[in-house]
Amino acid sequence: MAEDDDNDAELTIKALKDNKLADRIDRVEDGEVLLDYLFCRGKYENRTTGIPAVLLLDLKMPKKGGIEALKEIRKDNKFKLLPVVILTSSKEEQDILDTYDLSINAYVVKPVEFDKFIEAIKNIGCFWTVHNQLPPEF
């Protein structure tokens, strides 16, 4: 998960774990750290390589935003099939178009109400971790 807002990250992680939809959730706070994490560099150079089952990606983050990070991720063939779900507060049409152009799998606008936010996270988690069939190399 790439999310700079501590409250949104905490709620997302809690909803996924409480509903047993994820065994492990790694969180980074910006696009630069996300790239370090995925490409096993910097403080993540000793991370066991592997492709996440799904990437929850916020768009509006410091240092490097989600769209900029996604452009770099999609350039690498290793990550061309990585499922990416945009989880953002942005309803901007250009953000939606730009991210789908970069082969995202879903675009979810974060609900403002607590109960609806939790329900949205449960639905995302249920689909991507229970129902979705990943390619064999994952």
C-alpha positions as CSV (number, residue, x, y, z in Angstrom):
1,M,0.0,0.0,0.0
2,A,1.3,3.4,-0.9
3,E,-0.6,6.0,1.2
4,D,0.7,9.1,2.9
5,D,-2.3,9.7,5.2
6,D,-1.8,7.9,8.4
7,N,-5.5,7.7,9.3
8,D,-6.5,6.3,5.9
9,A,-3.6,3.8,6.0
10,E,-4.6,2.7,9.5
11,L,-8.2,2.2,8.6
12,T,-7.4,0.3,5.5
13,I,-5.0,-2.0,7.2
14,K,-7.5,-2.6,10.1
15,A,-10.4,-3.3,7.7
16,L,-8.3,-5.8,5.7
17,K,-6.9,-7.6,8.8
18,D,-10.2,-7.6,10.7
19,N,-11.9,-9.3,7.8
20,K,-8.9,-11.7,7.3
21,L,-8.4,-10.4,3.7
22,A,-4.6,-10.0,4.0
23,D,-1.9,-11.9,5.8
24,R,0.7,-9.2,5.2
25,I,0.4,-5.6,4.3
26,D,3.4,-3.4,3.7
27,R,2.9,0.3,3.7
28,V,5.0,3.1,2.2
29,E,4.2,6.8,2.5
30,D,5.2,8.2,-1.0
31,G,6.0,7.2,-4.5
32,E,9.8,7.3,-4.2
33,V,9.7,4.8,-1.3
34,L,7.2,2.7,-3.2
35,L,9.7,2.4,-6.1
36,D,12.5,1.5,-3.6
37,Y,10.3,-1.1,-2.1
38,L,9.2,-2.7,-5.4
39,F,12.7,-2.6,-7.0
40,C,14.4,-3.8,-3.7
41,R,16.7,-0.8,-3.4
42,G,17.7,1.7,-0.7
43,K,16.5,0.6,2.7
44,Y,14.7,-2.3,1.0
45,E,17.7,-3.8,-0.8
46,N,17.5,-6.9,1.5
47,R,13.8,-7.3,1.0
48,T,12.8,-10.7,-0.3
49,T,11.8,-10.1,-3.8
50,G,8.3,-10.8,-4.9
51,I,5.4,-9.1,-6.5
52,P,2.5,-8.0,-4.3
53,A,-0.9,-9.6,-4.9
54,V,-2.3,-6.1,-5.3
55,L,-1.0,-2.6,-5.0
56,L,-3.3,0.0,-3.3
57,L,-2.0,3.3,-4.6
58,D,-2.9,6.8,-3.5
59,L,-2.4,9.5,-6.1
60,K,-1.7,12.6,-4.1
61,M,1.5,11.9,-2.1
62,P,4.6,13.9,-1.3
63,K,7.9,13.6,-3.2
64,K,6.5,11.5,-6.0
65,G,2.8,11.1,-6.6
66,G,1.0,7.9,-7.6
67,I,0.8,8.7,-11.3
68,E,4.6,9.4,-11.6
69,A,5.4,6.2,-9.6
70,L,3.0,4.2,-11.7
71,K,4.6,5.3,-14.9
72,E,8.0,3.9,-13.7
73,I,6.4,0.7,-12.4
74,R,4.7,0.0,-15.7
75,K,8.0,0.5,-17.7
76,D,9.4,-2.7,-16.1
77,N,8.0,-5.9,-17.6
78,K,8.3,-7.6,-14.2
79,F,5.4,-5.3,-13.0
80,K,3.3,-5.1,-16.1
81,L,0.7,-7.5,-14.7
82,L,0.8,-6.2,-11.1
83,P,-2.8,-5.5,-10.1
84,V,-3.1,-1.8,-9.2
85,V,-6.1,-0.3,-7.5
86,I,-6.1,3.4,-7.2
87,L,-7.5,4.4,-3.8
88,T,-7.7,8.2,-3.7
89,S,-9.7,11.2,-2.8
90,S,-9.3,12.6,-6.3
91,K,-12.4,12.6,-8.5
92,E,-10.5,14.5,-11.2
93,E,-11.4,13.2,-14.7
94,Q,-7.8,13.6,-15.9
95,D,-6.5,11.5,-13.0
96,I,-8.9,8.7,-13.9
97,L,-8.0,8.9,-17.6
98,D,-4.2,9.0,-16.9
99,T,-4.3,6.0,-14.5
100,Y,-6.4,3.8,-16.8
101,D,-4.1,4.7,-19.6
102,L,-1.3,3.2,-17.4
103,S,-3.2,-0.1,-17.1
104,I,-4.6,0.2,-13.6
105,N,-7.2,-2.4,-12.7
106,A,-9.6,-0.2,-10.7
107,Y,-10.1,3.3,-9.5
108,V,-11.8,3.8,-6.2
109,V,-12.6,7.2,-4.7
110,K,-12.2,7.1,-0.9
111,P,-15.6,7.5,0.8
112,V,-15.7,10.3,3.4
113,E,-18.1,8.5,5.8
114,F,-16.3,6.0,8.1
115,D,-18.7,3.1,7.5
116,K,-18.6,3.5,3.8
117,F,-14.8,3.7,3.8
118,I,-14.6,0.4,5.7
119,E,-17.1,-1.2,3.4
120,A,-15.2,-0.1,0.3
121,I,-11.9,-1.5,1.7
122,K,-13.6,-4.8,2.6
123,N,-15.0,-5.0,-1.0
124,I,-11.6,-4.2,-2.5
125,G,-9.9,-6.8,-0.3
126,C,-12.5,-9.5,-0.9
127,F,-12.3,-9.1,-4.6
128,W,-8.5,-8.9,-5.0
129,T,-7.5,-11.5,-2.4
130,V,-10.4,-14.0,-2.6
131,H,-12.0,-13.8,-6.0
132,N,-9.4,-12.5,-8.4
133,Q,-7.2,-15.1,-10.1
134,L,-3.6,-13.9,-10.4
135,P,-1.3,-14.9,-13.3
136,P,0.8,-18.0,-12.7
137,E,4.1,-16.1,-12.2
138,F,2.7,-14.3,-9.2
